[in-house]
Each structure stands twice: as C-alpha cells, then as structure tokens.
Amino acid sequence: MKSNDFDNLAFVYDKLARLVFGKSIVQSQQFFLHRIPDRSRVLILGGGSGWILEKLLEARPTVEVCYIEASQNMISLAQDRIQNDTRIQFINGTENEIPNRAFDVIIANFYLDLFEDQSLKPVLQKMKSSLAPNGEWLITDFVDRTWWHRTMLKIMYLFFKATTKIEAGKLPDWSAAVVGIGGIKTDSKSFYGDFIEATVFQF
C-alpha cells in the first residue's frame, strides 16, 4: 500500500461512505469506544479523515493516541479537526511505522480488508507485537455471509482497485486470521444487514 493510495479520495471518502452505508458506517466504528479504559495508550491504524478521533477524545479525554494513516491528505484533514493536541501523535504511514512501544488498545477500522489473505498474517503479527499484555483490539470491517454481501464486496473491490490500487481483490477472512494468532473474540455487534461487524478481540 503506497502512501498516496487514498489521497485522491480523501476529501470525498466520508461522504461517499455515508451515502452508501448511512449512519451504520459511523455507528459501527464508535460502538465499542466505551470499552477503552481511561488513560489508555491507543493506536489507530488507517484512521482516515479523523472524525473517529473526535469521538474517541469525547468518550475518553485522558487517552494518548498514535494515529497512523497512509494518505497524507487524510492526515491533513485529521490535523485540521484536532489542532495542537499533545495527546495525539500523527504518523503518515502504515503498520510498518508503528512506534516501538506497547499500546493498551489498537483500533483498526476497515484496515484489514486492504490485504490479501497471505499478506494479512504478518500485518497482524506486527500489530500484536505492539499490544500491551491483556490489551484489546477494536476491529470494524465488512463480512461475507450472504449473496448480496458478496455482490457488494465485488463492486467495492473493483472500485477501490481502480481508484486506489489497493492490494486486495477480495475480502480476507480477517476474523479467523486474528483468532489464528491468538486473539479471543469477546464481543461483537453487526450493522447494515450484518454486512459490517464491530468486534472486540483480547490477547
């Protein structure tokens, strides 16, 4: 994934997502924010335009956040939302730029769907190595359970392949992959006809 993959979509991405998925796209990503303990060190991977930062800081104002995003335009939008806040470290990059420190919570919303199955495991291992003991992952992403899920996914991957040149051409089995490296699924909530799933994993 190159650093400018989502640059061309940055200024319309949120509007496009809400046009297709309505409030579900927002509700799903913030559903489990209440589980984050006060004063946690939180890593956000693929944070997008930064609206989730506003929700997180409203819910847990004492957290410290490392916000990693591959698109420089997305980073700029996030910085415009949250200006001069010492609680947040912005990093233009991917999981390869995760700082060498332990995080209590990792948030990865619609991030794991960017990878093919074979390349997802090393991504997850990098994330796991950055997690503090008894830490949690909050993951929100698409799932493939019905014929219309598969139809939607096919259309979406064709679109993002053409516009952002993402690696994946189909949805990886991200939930099974997380369980495969030791994650224990402790809670979940489905949205948009079970097409979107917000999940909590503990290690």
C-alpha positions in Angstrom: 0.0 0.0 0.0 1.6 3.2 -1.2 1.3 6.4 0.9 -0.8 8.2 -1.6 -3.3 5.4 -2.3 -6.3 7.2 -0.8 -5.1 10.8 -1.4 -7.5 11.3 -4.4 -10.5 10.1 -2.4 -9.6 11.9 0.9 -11.9 14.8 0.5 -15.0 12.8 -0.6 -14.4 9.4 1.2 -16.6 10.1 4.3 -19.4 11.5 2.2 -19.2 8.5 -0.2 -19.2 6.0 2.7 -22.2 7.6 4.3 -24.1 7.9 1.0 -23.8 4.1 0.7 -24.0 2.9 4.3 -25.8 5.8 6.1 -25.3 6.1 9.8 -24.2 2.5 10.1 -20.6 3.3 8.9 -20.2 5.7 11.8 -22.2 3.9 14.5 -20.2 0.7 13.9 -16.8 2.3 14.4 -17.7 4.0 17.6 -19.8 1.3 19.1 -17.1 -0.1 21.4 -15.2 3.1 22.3 -16.7 2.9 25.8 -14.6 -0.2 26.4 -11.4 1.8 26.3 -10.1 2.4 29.8 -9.1 5.9 30.9 -5.5 6.9 30.4 -5.0 4.2 27.8 -2.4 4.3 25.1 -4.4 3.9 21.9 -3.0 3.0 18.4 -5.3 3.8 15.5 -4.4 2.2 12.1 -5.9 3.7 9.0 -7.7 6.5 10.8 -8.9 8.3 7.7 -10.1 11.9 8.0 -10.0 11.9 11.8 -13.7 12.0 12.8 -13.1 8.9 14.9 -10.5 10.9 16.9 -13.1 13.5 17.9 -15.4 10.7 19.1 -12.6 8.9 21.0 -11.5 12.1 22.8 -15.1 13.0 23.7 -15.5 9.5 25.2 -12.1 9.2 26.8 -10.3 12.6 27.1 -7.4 11.1 29.1 -6.1 8.8 26.4 -2.9 9.2 24.4 -3.3 8.4 20.7 -0.9 7.3 18.0 -2.7 7.9 14.7 -1.3 6.2 11.7 -2.7 6.9 8.2 -1.1 6.1 4.8 -2.7 9.1 3.0 -1.1 12.5 3.6 -4.4 14.2 2.6 -6.2 12.2 5.2 -3.6 13.1 7.8 -4.1 16.8 6.9 -7.9 16.5 7.3 -7.4 14.9 10.7 -4.9 17.5 11.8 -7.4 20.2 10.8 -10.0 18.6 13.0 -7.7 18.2 16.1 -5.2 21.1 16.2 -2.3 21.4 18.6 -3.3 18.5 20.8 -0.4 17.0 22.7 -2.4 13.8 23.3 -2.1 12.8 19.6 0.9 11.7 17.6 0.2 11.8 13.8 2.2 9.4 11.6 1.9 9.3 7.8 2.5 5.6 7.1 1.2 2.0 7.7 1.7 -0.8 10.2 5.4 -0.6 9.3 5.7 2.7 11.1 4.2 1.6 14.4 6.4 3.1 17.1 8.3 0.7 19.3 6.1 0.9 22.4 3.2 -1.0 23.9 -0.4 0.1 23.3 -3.4 -0.8 25.5 -5.9 -0.7 22.7 -5.5 -1.0 18.9 -8.3 0.3 16.6 -8.3 -0.9 13.1 -11.4 0.2 11.2 -11.7 -1.0 7.6 -8.0 -1.6 7.5 -7.6 -5.4 7.4 -9.8 -5.5 4.2 -6.9 -3.9 2.3 -4.8 -7.0 2.4 -4.8 -10.4 0.7 -5.1 -13.4 2.9 -1.4 -14.4 2.5 -0.1 -10.9 3.5 -2.6 -10.3 6.3 -0.8 -12.6 8.9 2.4 -10.6 9.0 0.4 -7.4 9.4 -1.5 -8.9 12.3 1.8 -10.1 13.9 3.2 -6.5 13.7 0.0 -5.3 15.4 0.1 -8.0 18.1 3.8 -7.2 18.9 2.7 -3.6 19.7 0.0 -4.7 22.1 0.4 -4.5 25.9 -0.4 -7.6 28.0 -4.2 -8.1 28.3 -4.7 -5.4 25.6 -7.7 -5.3 23.2 -8.2 -4.8 19.5 -11.3 -3.0 18.3 -11.8 -4.0 14.7 -14.7 -2.9 12.5 -14.9 -4.3 9.0 -17.0 -6.0 6.3 -18.0 -9.6 6.5 -19.1 -12.0 3.7 -22.1 -14.1 4.8 -24.8 -13.7 2.1 -25.1 -13.4 -1.7 -25.7 -9.7 -1.5 -22.6 -9.2 0.7 -20.6 -10.9 -2.0 -22.2 -8.7 -4.7 -21.4 -5.5 -2.7 -17.9 -6.6 -2.0 -17.2 -7.4 -5.7 -18.4 -3.9 -6.7 -16.4 -2.2 -3.9 -13.2 -4.0 -4.6 -13.5 -3.2 -8.3 -13.9 0.5 -7.4 -11.1 0.7 -4.9 -8.8 -1.4 -7.1 -9.3 1.2 -9.9 -9.1 4.3 -7.7 -6.6 3.5 -5.0 -4.7 0.4 -6.3 -5.2 -1.5 -3.1 -3.5 -4.9 -2.8 -6.6 -7.0 -2.1 -9.1 -8.1 -4.7 -11.4 -9.8 -2.3 -12.2 -9.8 1.4 -9.8 -11.7 3.6 -11.0 -13.9 6.4 -9.8 -11.3 8.9 -11.7 -12.6 11.9 -10.3 -16.1 11.6 -6.8 -14.7 11.0 -7.0 -12.7 14.2 -8.1 -15.8 16.1 -5.3 -17.7 14.4 -2.6 -15.6 16.1 -4.2 -15.9 19.5 -7.0 -13.3 19.5 -10.1 -14.2 21.6 -13.3 -12.7 20.3 -15.1 -11.3 23.4 -17.8 -9.2 21.9 -19.3 -8.1 18.5 -22.2 -6.2 17.0 -23.5 -6.3 13.5 -24.7 -3.4 11.3 -26.2 -2.8 7.9 -27.8 -6.1 7.4 -24.9 -8.0 9.1 -22.6 -6.7 6.4 -20.5 -4.6 8.9 -19.2 -6.1 12.1 -17.7 -4.3 15.0 -15.6 -6.8 17.1 -13.5 -6.8 20.2 -10.6 -9.2 20.5 -8.5 -9.8 23.6 -5.0 -11.3 23.7 
